[in-house]
């Protein structure tokens, strides 16, 4: 079975490490980026099955990163799951339109794994 690959994009190194460790244990190939810009750079040479994307990041935020991913023919079909501390209703509804799933921090690891697995299965 081919390992599925996910990219974790978050400016908090601790969150990146925790989420990366969990998904590596599950057999995923994990690529990390600490900024929206780094995410876009890595996507030029790497294909992934799903992107876990934070919204609040310095420089290019998750909204802009998502828009750039979706506007590129090479990456437009990659499912994006927002993983964010933004819990206000406007962000939730915008996130629901722009992404496949919207998960708020703090999050439950079991729920996150289930959501990621189901999004990847649905995108096949």
C-alpha positions in Angstrom: 0.0 0.0 0.0 1.3 3.4 -1.0 1.7 5.7 2.0 -0.5 8.8 1.9 1.3 12.1 2.3 0.2 15.2 4.2 1.7 18.6 4.6 1.3 20.4 7.9 1.5 24.2 7.6 1.7 26.1 10.9 3.9 28.8 12.3 4.0 27.1 15.8 6.9 24.5 15.7 5.4 22.6 18.7 2.1 22.0 17.0 3.9 20.9 13.8 6.0 18.5 15.8 3.0 17.0 17.7 0.8 16.6 14.6 3.7 15.3 12.5 4.6 12.6 15.1 1.0 11.4 15.3 0.6 11.0 11.6 4.0 9.4 11.1 3.0 6.8 13.6 -0.1 6.2 11.5 2.1 5.5 8.5 1.7 8.8 6.7 4.6 10.5 4.9 4.7 14.0 6.5 6.0 17.2 5.0 6.1 20.3 7.1 6.2 24.1 6.5 6.3 26.9 9.0 4.8 29.5 6.7 2.4 29.9 3.8 5.4 30.9 1.5 7.3 27.7 2.5 4.2 25.6 1.8 3.9 27.0 -1.7 7.7 26.6 -2.4 7.5 22.9 -1.3 4.4 22.3 -3.4 6.4 23.2 -6.5 8.4 19.9 -6.1 6.2 17.7 -3.9 2.8 16.3 -4.3 0.7 15.6 -1.2 -2.7 14.0 -0.6 -3.9 16.6 1.9 -2.8 19.9 3.5 -3.4 20.8 7.2 -3.3 24.5 7.1 -3.3 27.1 9.9 -5.0 30.4 9.3 -3.2 32.8 11.6 0.4 33.0 10.4 2.7 36.0 10.0 3.4 37.1 6.4 1.1 35.1 4.2 -1.9 33.9 6.2 -3.8 30.7 5.6 -6.5 32.4 3.6 -4.0 33.7 1.1 -2.1 30.4 1.1 -5.3 28.5 0.4 -6.3 30.9 -2.4 -2.9 30.5 -4.1 -3.1 26.7 -3.8 -6.6 26.6 -5.3 -5.7 29.0 -8.1 -2.8 26.8 -9.4 -3.8 24.0 -11.8 -1.1 21.7 -10.3 -2.4 22.0 -6.7 -6.1 23.0 -7.0 -7.4 19.5 -6.3 -5.5 19.0 -3.0 -7.9 18.9 -0.1 -7.2 21.5 2.5 -8.2 21.1 6.1 -7.9 24.2 8.2 -6.5 23.6 11.6 -6.8 26.9 13.4 -7.5 28.8 16.6 -10.0 31.0 14.8 -13.4 30.1 16.2 -15.5 33.1 15.2 -18.6 32.4 13.0 -17.3 34.4 10.0 -14.0 32.4 9.9 -15.9 29.1 10.3 -18.2 29.8 7.5 -15.5 31.2 5.2 -13.3 28.2 6.1 -16.2 25.8 5.3 -16.4 27.3 1.8 -12.7 27.4 1.2 -11.6 24.1 2.7 -12.7 20.5 2.9 -12.9 20.6 6.7 -12.4 23.1 9.5 -11.0 22.0 12.8 -10.4 24.3 15.7 -7.5 24.3 18.2 -7.3 22.9 20.7 -8.2 19.7 18.9 -8.7 16.1 19.8 -6.1 13.9 18.1 -8.5 11.0 17.4 -11.0 13.4 15.8 -8.2 15.0 13.7 -7.0 11.5 12.5 -10.5 10.5 11.6 -11.2 13.7 9.7 -7.9 13.4 7.8 -8.5 9.8 6.9 -12.1 10.5 5.7 -11.1 13.5 3.6 -8.3 11.5 1.9 -10.7 8.6 1.3 -13.3 10.9 -0.2 -10.8 12.6 -2.4 -9.8 9.5 -4.3 
